[in-house]
Amino acid sequence: MYKLKKYVVLIVAAGVGSRCNISIPKQYIKLAGGPVLLHVIKKFLANQYIDYVRVVINRNHESFYRDVVSSIVSTKLMSPVYGGVSRQDSVRLGLEGLQTDYVMIHDACRPFVSHTLIEKLIKSMSCEHTGVVPVIEVEDTVSLVDSGSIKSTICRTKLRAIQTPQIFNFAALLLCHQLTKESFTDDSSLVMAYNKHVAIIQGEKGNFKLTTGEDLNMVIAESKYRVGSGYDIHRFKSSAECLIKICGVEVESEMAIEAHSE
C-alpha cells in the first residue's frame, strides 16, 4: 500500500525582536486585524498539504502566545515547545519529538507567505535532495565595507537572498542539528555543512521578513489604506440647469443626470 507523506510545519517564534526597539516581540504586534503570528499560523493550518503545525515560543512569551491561539480551533495545531538561546537551538528543540517525513521551517515574522509558495516547495521536494529553499534575486548593489568606507563591490549575478519556509527531509535535518557544534544563520546552511544537497525555487518578493521597527511601521501604514474601483450608471434627462455634478465637480452639459446621488 502506498504510504502518504506527512508534512509538519515548524514556526520559529522564540525571538525577542531586539532590532525592533518595541515593547512587545514583533511576532505579537497587531497587523491587519490580528497579531503577526496569528496570520502565519492560520495560513499553514488552512493549507491542504500540511498535516500539523508546531510553534516554538519563548518561555517568557507564553501569555502572548495563549492570546494569539485562543480563537483557533484545529486538531492540526500541536502544543507549543519552548525555544533555546538561539534560533538554531529553537529549531532543534522544535524538531525533537516530532515524527514526520518532511518538515517545513518558517520564520514567525514572515506573515505574507503564500499558499502558492508553500505548495511549490512541497512539490519540488524529492529523494534527490535533502531540502528545498526559496530564493530571490539581489537587486541592490552589494559591497564589502570596512571602517566606514567601501572596500569592494560584489558581482550580484549569482547572489540570491534566501527566504523561509524551507522544506527538508525530517530525519536528515534532525540529525544535522544534533551533530553540529557550529552556528548557522539558517537551516539550509546547516545541512549543506554536512554535504547535503539543497535545491532552490523562485521565492516571492512579498514574502519578506519583518526585521526592524521601520519594516513594521511601513507595513502597518500600508495596511490602513484600501484602494478599489467602482462604477455607476444613470440615465440622462433634459434639464434647464445646463450642468451635471461628478464627484462634486460641476461640469457644463446639455443634459442632466437622473439620479439621487453624484
Buried (B, 14 or more C-beta within 10 A) or exposed (E): EEEEEBBBBBBBBBBEBEEBEBEBBBBBBEBEEBBBBBBBBBBBBEBEBBBBBBBBBBEEBEEBBEEBBEEEEEEBBBEBBBBBEEBBBBBBBBBEEBEBBBBBBBBBBBBBBEBEBBBBBBEBBEEEBBBBBBBBEBEEEEEEEEEEEEEEEEEEEEEBBBBBBBBBBBBBBBBBBEEBEEEBEBBBBBBBEEEBEBBBBEBBEEBBBBBBBEBBEEBBEEEEEEEEEEEEEEEEEEBEEEEBBEEEEEEEBEBBBEEEEE
